[in-house]
């Protein structure tokens, strides 16, 4: 809270952009049917929010690219066609994702490590309302492309063949680490153990090329490293914007008065977000002004 003078009036700026954003996140998590305990700390609310977005797929038309040698078992061919159609038409795919996305505290080490989602391909019936299936599609998903890797049974989460298929078919989508010598070859069990214990390793191809984890990696607690980075970056951004707004109190008050508003004193600025753009709203007048992009 800081005071500045406009004419004879001293203005006090009162803002808590980080707190406002946390409440916005709580509301959006609730809109995803994810219950956030009232006592959850702000950082944890942020982690859960960015995790929920990380694990969901934004509806948008996508091109399908299929790995060489891709085979789909007969029992889920209809389901695969259904999922493919939804990708191509830009429809919601949430029904086909893991039910664990409905648990606010769950994580997805396969996604965080290799950037691979899995999709259920079963027929939706009264007995199987979520279309669960034994064989599932493993795929990488970007903003405009879905890469169909393989259809395999459950419990293939640490199957190195998945990563190798990506490396063999779409090497341009991976980031090799130049100058890093390969270590001892890891096994499927090694991958599973590393993820379970929170040990980060560097994936490598059979020919000895070492890569950054395509999914960004994970922390010792199992949290996505990208989620942690995004959360920290956003809170740093809000802190910078709040300080700038507080320091610009004279200009803000003058602009509001020139527009015919009479802001309250202290001025209470509340954060609003639309399409990843941040705005501040003065409470009494409801006047809104742009602060900047969320990720600038």
TORKOL-4160 file (C-alpha; in steps of 0.2 Angstrom, whole numbers, padded with zeros to 4 digits, m for minus):
296
<pt num="1" X="0000" Y="0000" Z="0000"/>
<pt num="2" X="0008" Y="0017" Z="m0005"/>
<pt num="3" X="0002" Y="0035" Z="m0005"/>
<pt num="4" X="0004" Y="0048" Z="m0019"/>
<pt num="5" X="m0003" Y="0065" Z="m0021"/>
<pt num="6" X="m0014" Y="0072" Z="m0035"/>
<pt num="7" X="m0016" Y="0091" Z="m0031"/>
<pt num="8" X="m0020" Y="0091" Z="m0013"/>
<pt num="9" X="m0026" Y="0073" Z="m0012"/>
<pt num="10" X="m0015" Y="0059" Z="m0007"/>
<pt num="11" X="m0020" Y="0043" Z="m0015"/>
<pt num="12" X="m0017" Y="0026" Z="m0007"/>
<pt num="13" X="m0016" Y="0011" Z="m0019"/>
<pt num="14" X="m0021" Y="m0005" Z="m0012"/>
<pt num="15" X="m0019" Y="m0021" Z="m0023"/>
<pt num="16" X="m0016" Y="m0039" Z="m0021"/>
<pt num="17" X="m0014" Y="m0046" Z="m0039"/>
<pt num="18" X="m0007" Y="m0063" Z="m0034"/>
<pt num="19" X="m0022" Y="m0065" Z="m0022"/>
<pt num="20" X="m0034" Y="m0060" Z="m0035"/>
<pt num="21" X="m0027" Y="m0073" Z="m0047"/>
<pt num="22" X="m0027" Y="m0087" Z="m0035"/>
<pt num="23" X="m0046" Y="m0084" Z="m0032"/>
<pt num="24" X="m0048" Y="m0084" Z="m0051"/>
<pt num="25" X="m0039" Y="m0100" Z="m0052"/>
<pt num="26" X="m0050" Y="m0108" Z="m0038"/>
<pt num="27" X="m0065" Y="m0103" Z="m0048"/>
<pt num="28" X="m0058" Y="m0110" Z="m0064"/>
<pt num="29" X="m0053" Y="m0126" Z="m0055"/>
<pt num="30" X="m0071" Y="m0128" Z="m0048"/>
<pt num="31" X="m0077" Y="m0125" Z="m0066"/>
<pt num="32" X="m0067" Y="m0141" Z="m0071"/>
<pt num="33" X="m0076" Y="m0150" Z="m0056"/>
<pt num="34" X="m0059" Y="m0150" Z="m0046"/>
<pt num="35" X="m0062" Y="m0147" Z="m0028"/>
<pt num="36" X="m0049" Y="m0136" Z="m0020"/>
<pt num="37" X="m0048" Y="m0137" Z="m0001"/>
<pt num="38" X="m0051" Y="m0119" Z="0007"/>
<pt num="39" X="m0034" Y="m0121" Z="0017"/>
<pt num="40" X="m0024" Y="m0125" Z="0001"/>
<pt num="41" X="m0009" Y="m0113" Z="0000"/>
<pt num="42" X="m0009" Y="m0100" Z="m0014"/>
<pt num="43" X="0007" Y="m0108" Z="m0022"/>
<pt num="44" X="m0002" Y="m0125" Z="m0022"/>
<pt num="45" X="m0018" Y="m0118" Z="m0030"/>
<pt num="46" X="m0007" Y="m0111" Z="m0044"/>
<pt num="47" X="0002" Y="m0128" Z="m0046"/>
<pt num="48" X="m0015" Y="m0137" Z="m0047"/>
<pt num="49" X="m0022" Y="m0125" Z="m0059"/>
<pt num="50" X="m0007" Y="m0126" Z="m0071"/>
<pt num="51" X="m0007" Y="m0144" Z="m0069"/>
<pt num="52" X="m0025" Y="m0146" Z="m0074"/>
<pt num="53" X="m0022" Y="m0136" Z="m0090"/>
<pt num="54" X="m0006" Y="m0146" Z="m0094"/>
<pt num="55" X="m0015" Y="m0162" Z="m0093"/>
<pt num="56" X="m0030" Y="m0157" Z="m0103"/>
<pt num="57" X="m0031" Y="m0154" Z="m0122"/>
<pt num="58" X="m0038" Y="m0138" Z="m0129"/>
<pt num="59" X="m0050" Y="m0141" Z="m0143"/>
<pt num="60" X="m0043" Y="m0136" Z="m0159"/>
<pt num="61" X="m0042" Y="m0145" Z="m0176"/>
<pt num="62" X="m0026" Y="m0155" Z="m0178"/>
<pt num="63" X="m0017" Y="m0164" Z="m0192"/>
<pt num="64" X="m0014" Y="m0182" Z="m0188"/>
<pt num="65" X="0003" Y="m0190" Z="m0191"/>
<pt num="66" X="0005" Y="m0208" Z="m0188"/>
<pt num="67" X="0021" Y="m0218" Z="m0184"/>
<pt num="68" X="0028" Y="m0230" Z="m0197"/>
<pt num="69" X="0022" Y="m0248" Z="m0193"/>
<pt num="70" X="0007" Y="m0241" Z="m0182"/>
<pt num="71" X="m0005" Y="m0256" Z="m0179"/>
<pt num="72" X="m0022" Y="m0254" Z="m0170"/>
<pt num="73" X="m0030" Y="m0270" Z="m0163"/>
<pt num="74" X="m0047" Y="m0274" Z="m0171"/>
<pt num="75" X="m0056" Y="m0272" Z="m0154"/>
<pt num="76" X="m0053" Y="m0253" Z="m0153"/>
<pt num="77" X="m0052" Y="m0248" Z="m0172"/>
<pt num="78" X="m0069" Y="m0240" Z="m0171"/>
<pt num="79" X="m0063" Y="m0231" Z="m0155"/>
<pt num="80" X="m0047" Y="m0225" Z="m0164"/>
<pt num="81" X="m0057" Y="m0218" Z="m0178"/>
<pt num="82" X="m0068" Y="m0209" Z="m0166"/>
<pt num="83" X="m0054" Y="m0201" Z="m0157"/>
<pt num="84" X="m0045" Y="m0197" Z="m0174"/>
<pt num="85" X="m0061" Y="m0188" Z="m0180"/>
<pt num="86" X="m0062" Y="m0178" Z="m0164"/>
<pt num="87" X="m0044" Y="m0172" Z="m0166"/>
<pt num="88" X="m0047" Y="m0167" Z="m0184"/>
<pt num="89" X="m0063" Y="m0158" Z="m0181"/>
<pt num="90" X="m0056" Y="m0149" Z="m0165"/>
<pt num="91" X="m0068" Y="m0157" Z="m0153"/>
<pt num="92" X="m0066" Y="m0160" Z="m0134"/>
<pt num="93" X="m0056" Y="m0176" Z="m0130"/>
<pt num="94" X="m0058" Y="m0175" Z="m0111"/>
<pt num="95" X="m0069" Y="m0191" Z="m0111"/>
<pt num="96" X="m0055" Y="m0201" Z="m0118"/>
<pt num="97" X="m0042" Y="m0195" Z="m0106"/>
<pt num="98" X="m0037" Y="m0203" Z="m0089"/>
<pt num="99" X="m0050" Y="m0202" Z="m0075"/>
<pt num="100" X="m0036" Y="m0196" Z="m0064"/>
<pt num="101" X="m0038" Y="m0179" Z="m0072"/>
<pt num="102" X="m0053" Y="m0178" Z="m0061"/>
<pt num="103" X="m0042" Y="m0179" Z="m0045"/>
<pt num="104" X="m0035" Y="m0162" Z="m0041"/>
<pt num="105" X="m0019" Y="m0169" Z="m0033"/>
<pt num="106" X="m0015" Y="m0182" Z="m0046"/>
<pt num="107" X="0001" Y="m0181" Z="m0058"/>
<pt num="108" X="0005" Y="m0188" Z="m0075"/>
<pt num="109" X="0024" Y="m0193" Z="m0075"/>
<pt num="110" X="0022" Y="m0200" Z="m0093"/>
<pt num="111" X="0017" Y="m0183" Z="m0099"/>
<pt num="112" X="0029" Y="m0174" Z="m0089"/>
<pt num="113" X="0044" Y="m0185" Z="m0095"/>
<pt num="114" X="0040" Y="m0189" Z="m0113"/>
<pt num="115" X="0026" Y="m0177" Z="m0117"/>
<pt num="116" X="0014" Y="m0192" Z="m0121"/>
<pt num="117" X="m0004" Y="m0192" Z="m0117"/>
<pt num="118" X="m0015" Y="m0208" Z="m0117"/>
<pt num="119" X="m0032" Y="m0210" Z="m0124"/>
<pt num="120" X="m0046" Y="m0223" Z="m0120"/>
<pt num="121" X="m0054" Y="m0230" Z="m0136"/>
<pt num="122" X="m0069" Y="m0240" Z="m0129"/>
<pt num="123" X="m0087" Y="m0239" Z="m0134"/>
<pt num="124" X="m0097" Y="m0228" Z="m0123"/>
<pt num="125" X="m0112" Y="m0238" Z="m0116"/>
<pt num="126" X="m0122" Y="m0239" Z="m0101"/>
<pt num="127" X="m0110" Y="m0251" Z="m0093"/>
<pt num="128" X="m0095" Y="m0241" Z="m0099"/>
<pt num="129" X="m0100" Y="m0223" Z="m0099"/>
<pt num="130" X="m0083" Y="m0216" Z="m0100"/>
<pt num="131" X="m0077" Y="m0228" Z="m0114"/>
<pt num="132" X="m0063" Y="m0236" Z="m0105"/>
<pt num="133" X="m0053" Y="m0248" Z="m0114"/>
<pt num="134" X="m0039" Y="m0261" Z="m0111"/>
<pt num="135" X="m0029" Y="m0255" Z="m0126"/>
<pt num="136" X="m0026" Y="m0237" Z="m0127"/>
<pt num="137" X="m0018" Y="m0224" Z="m0139"/>
<pt num="138" X="m0002" Y="m0216" Z="m0134"/>
<pt num="139" X="0001" Y="m0199" Z="m0143"/>
<pt num="140" X="0010" Y="m0183" Z="m0142"/>
<pt num="141" X="m0001" Y="m0168" Z="m0145"/>
<pt num="142" X="0004" Y="m0150" Z="m0150"/>
<pt num="143" X="m0006" Y="m0135" Z="m0154"/>
<pt num="144" X="m0009" Y="m0141" Z="m0172"/>
<pt num="145" X="m0004" Y="m0159" Z="m0173"/>
<pt num="146" X="m0007" Y="m0176" Z="m0165"/>
<pt num="147" X="0007" Y="m0189" Z="m0167"/>
<pt num="148" X="m0001" Y="m0206" Z="m0165"/>
<pt num="149" X="0013" Y="m0217" Z="m0158"/>
<pt num="150" X="0006" Y="m0234" Z="m0153"/>
<pt num="151" X="m0009" Y="m0243" Z="m0147"/>
<pt num="152" X="m0004" Y="m0254" Z="m0132"/>
<pt num="153" X="m0012" Y="m0261" Z="m0116"/>
<pt num="154" X="m0011" Y="m0252" Z="m0100"/>
<pt num="155" X="0005" Y="m0252" Z="m0089"/>
<pt num="156" X="0016" Y="m0247" Z="m0103"/>
<pt num="157" X="0019" Y="m0230" Z="m0095"/>
<pt num="158" X="0038" Y="m0233" Z="m0095"/>
<pt num="159" X="0040" Y="m0243" Z="m0111"/>
<pt num="160" X="0055" Y="m0235" Z="m0119"/>
<pt num="161" X="0049" Y="m0241" Z="m0136"/>
<pt num="162" X="0036" Y="m0226" Z="m0135"/>
<pt num="163" X="0051" Y="m0213" Z="m0134"/>
<pt num="164" X="0061" Y="m0223" Z="m0147"/>
<pt num="165" X="0046" Y="m0222" Z="m0159"/>
<pt num="166" X="0045" Y="m0203" Z="m0157"/>
<pt num="167" X="0064" Y="m0202" Z="m0160"/>
<pt num="168" X="0063" Y="m0213" Z="m0176"/>
<pt num="169" X="0048" Y="m0205" Z="m0183"/>
<pt num="170" X="0049" Y="m0186" Z="m0178"/>
<pt num="171" X="0067" Y="m0183" Z="m0172"/>
<pt num="172" X="0064" Y="m0164" Z="m0177"/>
<pt num="173" X="0052" Y="m0163" Z="m0162"/>
<pt num="174" X="0065" Y="m0168" Z="m0149"/>
<pt num="175" X="0080" Y="m0157" Z="m0142"/>
<pt num="176" X="0096" Y="m0166" Z="m0143"/>
<pt num="177" X="0109" Y="m0161" Z="m0130"/>
<pt num="178" X="0125" Y="m0157" Z="m0140"/>
<pt num="179" X="0141" Y="m0162" Z="m0131"/>
<pt num="180" X="0133" Y="m0173" Z="m0118"/>
<pt num="181" X="0139" Y="m0191" Z="m0119"/>
<pt num="182" X="0127" Y="m0205" Z="m0116"/>
<pt num="183" X="0127" Y="m0214" Z="m0100"/>
<pt num="184" X="0123" Y="m0232" Z="m0096"/>
<pt num="185" X="0107" Y="m0237" Z="m0106"/>
<pt num="186" X="0092" Y="m0237" Z="m0095"/>
<pt num="187" X="0078" Y="m0250" Z="m0095"/>
<pt num="188" X="0059" Y="m0249" Z="m0093"/>
<pt num="189" X="0061" Y="m0253" Z="m0075"/>
<pt num="190" X="0074" Y="m0239" Z="m0072"/>
<pt num="191" X="0062" Y="m0226" Z="m0080"/>
<pt num="192" X="0048" Y="m0232" Z="m0069"/>
<pt num="193" X="0059" Y="m0231" Z="m0053"/>
<pt num="194" X="0066" Y="m0214" Z="m0058"/>
<pt num="195" X="0049" Y="m0207" Z="m0060"/>
<pt num="196" X="0042" Y="m0215" Z="m0044"/>
<pt num="197" X="0057" Y="m0208" Z="m0034"/>
<pt num="198" X="0058" Y="m0191" Z="m0042"/>
<pt num="199" X="0075" Y="m0194" Z="m0050"/>
<pt num="200" X="0077" Y="m0185" Z="m0067"/>
<pt num="201" X="0086" Y="m0194" Z="m0080"/>
<pt num="202" X="0090" Y="m0189" Z="m0098"/>
<pt num="203" X="0082" Y="m0200" Z="m0111"/>
<pt num="204" X="0093" Y="m0206" Z="m0125"/>
<pt num="205" X="0091" Y="m0215" Z="m0141"/>
<pt num="206" X="0099" Y="m0232" Z="m0145"/>
<pt num="207" X="0112" Y="m0224" Z="m0156"/>
<pt num="208" X="0118" Y="m0213" Z="m0141"/>
<pt num="209" X="0110" Y="m0197" Z="m0144"/>
<pt num="210" X="0105" Y="m0188" Z="m0127"/>
<pt num="211" X="0089" Y="m0178" Z="m0126"/>
<pt num="212" X="0081" Y="m0165" Z="m0115"/>
<pt num="213" X="0065" Y="m0173" Z="m0108"/>
<pt num="214" X="0051" Y="m0169" Z="m0121"/>
<pt num="215" X="0039" Y="m0166" Z="m0107"/>
<pt num="216" X="0050" Y="m0154" Z="m0098"/>
<pt num="217" X="0054" Y="m0166" Z="m0084"/>
<pt num="218" X="0047" Y="m0167" Z="m0066"/>
<pt num="219" X="0053" Y="m0162" Z="m0049"/>
<pt num="220" X="0057" Y="m0173" Z="m0034"/>
<pt num="221" X="0039" Y="m0171" Z="m0028"/>
<pt num="222" X="0032" Y="m0177" Z="m0045"/>
<pt num="223" X="0026" Y="m0160" Z="m0050"/>
<pt num="224" X="0029" Y="m0155" Z="m0068"/>
<pt num="225" X="0044" Y="m0144" Z="m0070"/>
<pt num="226" X="0035" Y="m0134" Z="m0083"/>
<pt num="227" X="0021" Y="m0131" Z="m0071"/>
<pt num="228" X="0033" Y="m0125" Z="m0058"/>
<pt num="229" X="0042" Y="m0113" Z="m0070"/>
<pt num="230" X="0025" Y="m0106" Z="m0076"/>
<pt num="231" X="0019" Y="m0103" Z="m0059"/>
<pt num="232" X="0034" Y="m0094" Z="m0053"/>
<pt num="233" X="0035" Y="m0084" Z="m0069"/>
<pt num="234" X="0017" Y="m0078" Z="m0068"/>
<pt num="235" X="0019" Y="m0073" Z="m0049"/>
<pt num="236" X="0035" Y="m0064" Z="m0053"/>
<pt num="237" X="0025" Y="m0055" Z="m0067"/>
<pt num="238" X="0011" Y="m0050" Z="m0056"/>
<pt num="239" X="0023" Y="m0043" Z="m0043"/>
<pt num="240" X="0031" Y="m0032" Z="m0056"/>
<pt num="241" X="0014" Y="m0026" Z="m0062"/>
<pt num="242" X="0008" Y="m0023" Z="m0045"/>
<pt num="243" X="0023" Y="m0012" Z="m0041"/>
<pt num="244" X="0021" Y="m0003" Z="m0057"/>
<pt num="245" X="0003" Y="0001" Z="m0054"/>
<pt num="246" X="0006" Y="0007" Z="m0036"/>
<pt num="247" X="0020" Y="0018" Z="m0042"/>
<pt num="248" X="0008" Y="0025" Z="m0055"/>
<pt num="249" X="m0006" Y="0030" Z="m0043"/>
<pt num="250" X="m0005" Y="0048" Z="m0048"/>
<pt num="251" X="m0008" Y="0044" Z="m0067"/>
<pt num="252" X="m0021" Y="0031" Z="m0063"/>
<pt num="253" X="m0031" Y="0043" Z="m0052"/>
<pt num="254" X="m0029" Y="0057" Z="m0065"/>
<pt num="255" X="m0035" Y="0047" Z="m0079"/>
<pt num="256" X="m0050" Y="0041" Z="m0069"/>
<pt num="257" X="m0055" Y="0058" Z="m0065"/>
<pt num="258" X="m0053" Y="0064" Z="m0083"/>
<pt num="259" X="m0065" Y="0051" Z="m0088"/>
<pt num="260" X="m0078" Y="0057" Z="m0076"/>
<pt num="261" X="m0075" Y="0044" Z="m0062"/>
<pt num="262" X="m0072" Y="0048" Z="m0044"/>
<pt num="263" X="m0061" Y="0033" Z="m0038"/>
<pt num="264" X="m0062" Y="0029" Z="m0019"/>
<pt num="265" X="m0047" Y="0032" Z="m0008"/>
<pt num="266" X="m0039" Y="0021" Z="m0005"/>
<pt num="267" X="m0040" Y="0015" Z="m0023"/>
<pt num="268" X="m0043" Y="m0004" Z="m0023"/>
<pt num="269" X="m0037" Y="m0012" Z="m0039"/>
<pt num="270" X="m0043" Y="m0029" Z="m0043"/>
<pt num="271" X="m0035" Y="m0041" Z="m0056"/>
<pt num="272" X="m0045" Y="m0047" Z="m0071"/>
<pt num="273" X="m0039" Y="m0059" Z="m0084"/>
<pt num="274" X="m0046" Y="m0062" Z="m0102"/>
<pt num="275" X="m0038" Y="m0072" Z="m0116"/>
<pt num="276" X="m0021" Y="m0072" Z="m0106"/>
<pt num="277" X="m0021" Y="m0053" Z="m0105"/>
<pt num="278" X="m0021" Y="m0045" Z="m0087"/>
<pt num="279" X="m0032" Y="m0030" Z="m0083"/>
<pt num="280" X="m0034" Y="m0019" Z="m0067"/>
<pt num="281" X="m0051" Y="m0014" Z="m0062"/>
<pt num="282" X="m0054" Y="0001" Z="m0049"/>
<pt num="283" X="m0068" Y="m0006" Z="m0038"/>
<pt num="284" X="m0079" Y="0010" Z="m0035"/>
<pt num="285" X="m0080" Y="0015" Z="m0053"/>
<pt num="286" X="m0077" Y="m0002" Z="m0061"/>
<pt num="287" X="m0066" Y="0007" Z="m0074"/>
<pt num="288" X="m0054" Y="m0006" Z="m0081"/>
<pt num="289" X="m0037" Y="m0003" Z="m0089"/>
<pt num="290" X="m0024" Y="m0015" Z="m0097"/>
<pt num="291" X="m0009" Y="m0020" Z="m0088"/>
<pt num="292" X="m0001" Y="m0032" Z="m0101"/>
<pt num="293" X="0000" Y="m0050" Z="m0106"/>
<pt num="294" X="0001" Y="m0064" Z="m0094"/>
<pt num="295" X="0017" Y="m0070" Z="m0101"/>
<pt num="296" X="0026" Y="m0055" Z="m0107"/>
